[in-house]
Amino acid sequence: MNNNDKLRHLAIIMDGNRRWARKHGLPAVAGHRQGAKTLEQVCRDAKDLGIRYLTLYAFSTENWQRSKEEVDALMDLLREYLKNDLKELQDNNARIIFIGERDMLAGDIVAKMDDIEAQTAQNGDFTLCLAISYGSRQEIVNVTKKVAQNVKSGIIDAEDIDESYISGLLYTSEIPDPDMVVRTSGEKRISNYLLWQIAYAELCFLDVLWPDFGRKELESIIQDYKTRERRYGKK
C-alpha cells in the first residue's frame, strides 16, 4: 500500500564533502565550499518541488574535534552564507531557524543568526532549519535538565510530563518532525542527528557525495517517499 501523504519535511545529513575534495585532488575546504553551493541550490529545488520544511545537518558538535584549519574554514563559509543569503530568503518568503549549541560559536556568528531568524520569522512559504554545532544527545540532555528544573520549580508535575511536553522543549519545537531522513555519501549511520524527532521517519541512504547531490536525486527521494507505507509503529 502506497503512502499518499506528501513529503513535507525532509532532513538531510550532508556527508561527503571531504571525500569529494580528495576525489578531485583538492583541499578539504574546496569540498566544503562546493557543498555550500549544493546546499543553496537544494534549498531552491526543495521549495520548488513542494517541500515545506528542510532540515540540514551542517556542523555537528563532534566536528569541533577536526583540525583548527578546517573548522576555521567552515566558520568562514558560514559567515559568508549568513552575510549573503538574507535577501534570497526574503524574496522567497522563506524562514530560517538554527538549532544547536550556540554558546560554542563565535559571538558575531550568533548575533547574525539571531538577526536573520528575527527578520525571516514571519515568512511562511518554506522553512530551512540549519543544524549547526548540533548534537542530538546534548539536545536531549538540555531538555532533561529543563524538565527537572520545571518540576522542581512547580511549573509542571512529573505525572503530567508526556511526549508532547518533551517535544515542545526541543530546538525543533516550532516545526513538525521529519517525514524522511536522507544521508549522502554511502554511509549508513544517523550520527547523533535528531534522535527524538526521527523516531518514525523513513530512512534513505544514497551513495552520491553531497557536492554531487542535485535536483535529480531530490526528485528521486520524493518519488521513493510516495512508495513508503508509514506505520508509526502501529502495525
C-alpha positions as CSV (number, residue, x, y, z in Angstrom):
1,M,0.0,0.0,0.0
2,N,1.5,3.3,-1.0
3,N,1.9,6.3,1.2
4,N,-0.2,9.1,-0.3
5,D,1.0,11.8,2.1
6,K,3.2,14.4,0.6
7,L,6.8,14.7,1.7
8,R,6.5,17.9,3.8
9,H,9.7,17.7,6.0
10,L,12.9,16.3,4.6
11,A,16.0,16.1,6.8
12,I,19.4,15.5,5.2
13,I,22.8,14.5,6.6
14,M,25.1,16.3,4.2
15,D,28.0,13.9,4.0
16,G,30.9,13.5,1.6
17,N,32.5,17.0,1.2
18,R,36.0,15.9,2.2
19,R,35.8,12.7,0.1
20,W,34.6,14.8,-2.9
21,A,37.7,17.0,-2.4
22,R,40.1,14.1,-2.2
23,K,38.5,12.6,-5.3
24,H,39.2,15.8,-7.3
25,G,42.7,16.3,-5.8
26,L,41.6,19.4,-3.8
27,P,41.9,20.5,-0.2
28,A,39.1,19.8,2.2
29,V,37.9,23.4,2.2
30,A,37.2,23.1,-1.5
31,G,34.8,20.3,-0.8
32,H,33.1,22.3,1.9
33,R,32.8,25.3,-0.4
34,Q,31.2,23.1,-3.2
35,G,29.0,21.6,-0.6
36,A,27.8,25.1,0.5
37,K,26.8,25.8,-3.2
38,T,24.9,22.5,-3.2
39,L,23.1,23.5,0.0
40,E,21.9,26.7,-1.6
41,Q,20.6,25.0,-4.7
42,V,18.9,22.2,-2.8
43,C,17.0,24.8,-0.8
44,R,15.7,26.3,-4.1
45,D,14.8,23.0,-5.5
46,A,13.1,21.7,-2.4
47,K,10.9,24.8,-2.2
48,D,10.2,24.4,-6.0
49,L,9.2,20.8,-5.5
50,G,6.8,21.4,-2.7
51,I,8.8,20.5,0.3
52,R,7.8,22.8,3.2
53,Y,10.5,22.1,5.7
54,L,14.1,21.2,5.1
55,T,16.5,20.4,7.9
56,L,20.2,20.2,7.1
57,Y,23.0,18.8,9.3
58,A,25.7,21.4,8.6
59,F,28.1,21.1,11.5
60,S,27.9,18.6,14.4
61,T,29.2,19.1,18.0
62,E,31.7,16.3,17.1
63,N,33.0,18.4,14.2
64,W,34.7,20.7,16.6
65,Q,37.3,18.0,17.0
66,R,38.6,18.5,13.5
67,S,41.7,20.5,12.7
68,K,41.6,24.2,13.6
69,E,42.3,25.0,9.9
70,E,39.3,23.1,8.7
71,V,37.0,24.4,11.5
72,D,38.1,28.0,10.8
73,A,37.4,27.5,7.1
74,L,33.9,26.1,7.9
75,M,33.1,29.0,10.2
76,D,34.2,31.5,7.5
77,L,31.9,29.7,5.0
78,L,29.1,30.0,7.5
79,R,29.8,33.7,7.8
80,E,29.6,34.1,4.0
81,Y,26.3,32.3,4.0
82,L,24.8,34.4,6.7
83,K,26.0,37.6,5.0
84,N,24.8,36.8,1.5
85,D,21.5,34.8,1.8
86,L,19.1,37.0,3.7
87,K,17.8,38.7,0.5
88,E,17.1,35.4,-1.2
89,L,15.3,34.1,1.9
90,Q,13.1,37.3,2.0
91,D,12.5,37.2,-1.8
92,N,11.2,33.6,-1.5
93,N,9.2,34.2,1.7
94,A,11.4,31.6,3.4
95,R,12.1,31.4,7.1
96,I,15.3,30.1,8.6
97,I,15.9,28.7,12.0
98,F,19.2,27.5,13.6
99,I,19.4,24.6,16.0
100,G,22.5,23.6,18.1
101,E,24.8,24.7,20.9
102,R,25.2,28.4,20.1
103,D,27.4,29.0,23.1
104,M,30.1,27.1,21.2
105,L,30.0,29.5,18.3
106,A,31.7,32.9,17.9
107,G,29.7,35.9,19.0
108,D,29.5,37.6,15.6
109,I,28.1,34.4,14.1
110,V,25.4,34.0,16.9
111,A,24.4,37.7,16.5
112,K,23.9,37.3,12.8
113,M,22.0,34.1,13.2
114,D,19.7,35.8,15.7
115,D,19.2,38.7,13.3
116,I,18.3,36.5,10.3
117,E,15.9,34.4,12.4
118,A,14.1,37.6,13.6
119,Q,13.9,39.1,10.1
120,T,12.5,35.9,8.5
121,A,10.3,34.8,11.4
122,Q,7.0,35.8,9.6
123,N,7.9,34.2,6.3
124,G,5.6,31.2,5.7
125,D,6.2,29.5,2.3
126,F,9.3,27.5,3.2
127,T,11.3,26.8,6.4
128,L,15.0,26.0,6.3
129,C,16.4,24.6,9.6
130,L,20.2,24.5,9.8
131,A,21.7,22.3,12.5
132,I,25.0,24.0,13.4
133,S,27.1,22.9,16.4
134,Y,24.3,20.3,16.9
135,G,24.3,17.0,18.7
136,S,21.0,15.2,19.5
137,R,22.2,13.6,22.7
138,Q,23.2,17.1,24.0
139,E,19.8,18.4,23.0
140,I,18.1,15.7,25.0
141,V,20.4,16.3,28.0
142,N,19.5,20.0,27.8
143,V,15.7,19.2,27.7
144,T,16.1,16.8,30.6
145,K,17.7,19.5,32.7
146,K,14.9,21.9,31.8
147,V,12.2,19.3,32.7
148,A,13.9,18.7,36.1
149,Q,14.1,22.4,36.7
150,N,10.5,22.9,35.8
151,V,9.4,20.1,38.1
152,K,11.5,21.5,41.0
153,S,10.0,24.9,40.4
154,G,6.5,23.6,40.4
155,I,5.8,24.6,36.8
156,I,4.7,21.1,36.0
157,D,4.1,17.9,37.9
158,A,6.2,14.9,37.0
159,E,3.0,12.9,36.3
160,D,2.0,15.4,33.6
161,I,5.1,15.0,31.5
162,D,4.4,13.4,28.2
163,E,5.9,13.1,24.7
164,S,4.2,16.4,23.6
165,Y,5.7,18.2,26.5
166,I,9.2,17.0,25.7
167,S,8.8,17.8,22.0
168,G,7.8,21.3,23.0
169,L,11.2,21.9,24.7
170,L,13.3,20.7,21.7
171,Y,15.1,23.0,19.4
172,T,12.7,21.9,16.7
173,S,9.5,22.7,18.7
174,E,8.2,25.1,16.0
175,I,8.3,22.6,13.1
176,P,6.9,19.1,12.5
177,D,9.1,16.0,12.8
178,P,10.8,14.9,9.6
179,D,9.0,12.6,7.3
180,M,12.2,11.3,5.8
181,V,15.9,11.3,6.7
182,V,18.5,11.1,3.9
183,R,22.2,10.6,4.3
184,T,24.5,11.1,1.3
185,S,28.0,9.5,0.7
186,G,27.1,5.9,1.2
187,E,27.4,5.8,4.9
188,K,24.6,4.2,6.8
189,R,24.6,5.9,10.2
190,I,22.4,8.5,11.9
191,S,25.4,10.2,13.6
192,N,23.6,11.7,16.6
193,Y,21.1,13.6,14.4
194,L,17.5,14.4,15.6
195,L,17.2,11.1,17.5
196,W,13.9,12.0,19.2
197,Q,12.4,13.7,16.1
198,I,13.1,10.9,13.6
199,A,11.6,8.1,15.7
200,Y,9.1,7.2,12.9
201,A,10.8,8.8,9.9
202,E,11.6,6.9,6.8
203,L,15.3,6.4,6.1
204,C,17.2,6.7,2.8
205,F,20.9,6.2,2.2
206,L,22.4,7.4,-1.0
207,D,25.9,6.7,-2.5
208,V,26.2,10.2,-4.0
209,L,28.6,12.6,-2.3
210,W,26.9,15.7,-1.1
211,P,28.6,18.1,-3.5
212,D,27.2,16.0,-6.4
213,F,23.7,15.9,-5.0
214,G,21.2,17.7,-7.2
215,R,17.6,18.1,-8.3
216,K,17.6,14.6,-9.9
217,E,18.4,13.0,-6.5
218,L,15.8,15.2,-4.8
219,E,13.1,14.2,-7.2
220,S,14.1,10.5,-6.7
221,I,13.7,10.9,-3.0
222,I,10.3,12.4,-3.3
223,Q,9.2,9.5,-5.6
224,D,10.7,7.0,-3.2
225,Y,8.8,8.5,-0.3
226,K,5.5,8.0,-2.2
227,T,6.1,4.3,-2.2
228,R,6.6,4.0,1.6
229,E,3.9,2.9,3.9
230,R,4.3,4.8,7.1
231,R,3.2,2.8,10.1
232,Y,4.2,4.8,13.1
233,G,4.7,1.5,15.0
234,K,1.1,0.6,14.8
235,K,1.4,-2.5,12.6
